[in-house]
C-alpha cells in the first residue's frame, strides 16, 4: 500500500509503548518521526536507552525517522555519530532528520552515515521557514541535497506547519503549502512529500473537568484544504500530525496531570478529564474510560491495543494506569484510527 501517514511523536515512554503495540499491517504504512527529547532538567539524551527503545518498540524491518533538534546544537555531531553507530549495530532502519539550520559538522556526520547506510534522510522544513519565499526554499533544498550527496528519491520532504491554533492559521498554512508544492524542485522525485501540523493544545486547563469536550483536529482541516485544491499541484502529499500531543517540545509538567483521555474521532478529539483533588486519584480513569467507551464513535477493542486497554480498564481487568499509560492508550488509538481511515477513505 505504501506510506500513508507520518505521526510526529515525542520520544517518551507513552509514545514508545503505543508504537510497541501497533498492528504489523499498520506499521508498513506508517513512518514515525520521533523527536528525541532530553532527560528532565537537562539537554542530555541516553543514546543507548533511546536506541534500545527504537529496536524493541518498532518493527525492525520498518523505517523510522529521528530528529535531534530538541536537544539543542551543543554536541550534536557527537550525538548523531553515537546514535547512528548504535542503530547500525542493532539493525534499526533509522532515517536521520535534517534541517536547513544544521551546521557543517552535523552535515558531515550525516553525509558519511547516509552513504554507509543507504537509507537516505528526512528534510524537515519548519513553520517559520515555510513563510519564506518558495524560491529561497528551492535554493536551500537544492544546496542541502548537494551537501549530503543524496538524490531526491532518497529524501522524505516534510513541510511542518507546527501549531495550527485557529482557522486563520489553517487557511494560511494551506495557501503556503500549495505555493511550496508548486514551487519546490523535483516534486515528483522526492521519496515522499509530507504536510504536517498539530492542533492539540499545550494542556487541558481550558477543558472543564467531567465535561466531555470536542476539540477540533485542525490538521484534518489543513488536509481537506489541500485535497480540495489538488488541481494546483502535481502530487498529493502524505498526511502528518502530532498524534495527541502539542507540537512544540515543552518540559514535562512537574505535577501529575489529572486522569484524562484524548480520543480521536472524525475531525475532532473527544477529551475528558477528572480532577487532581478527587480522593479517587487515578481510579477516576475508570469513569473517564467508561464515558468514552459508551460513545457511538468508540472504536471497540478490535481497533487497537489502546482501545482494548480502555475496555479492560472499564471491565476492571487491568488497573487505571498512570499518565504514561493514558498517553499510550490515546496514541495507540490515534495511530490505528488515522491509518485505517487513510487506507479506506483516503482522508484522516
Secondary structure, DSSP 8 states (H G I E B T S, - for coil): ----EEEEEESSHHHHHHHHT--HHHHTTB--EEE----TTSS---HHHHHHHHHHHS-TTS-EEEE-GGG-STTHHHHHHHHHHHHHHTT--EEEEE-TT--HHHHHHHHHHHHHH---EEEEE-TTGGGS-HHHHHHHHHHHHHHHT--GGGEEEEEEEEE--SHHHHHHHHHHHHHHHHHSTTTTTSSEEEEEEE---S-STTS-TT--EEEE-HHHHHHHHHHTTGGGSSS--EEEE-TTS-SS-----SS----EEEEEETTEEEEEE--SS-TTGGGHHHHHHHHHHTSTT---TTT-HHHHHHHHHHTTSS----HHHHHHHHHHHHHHHHHHHHHHHS--
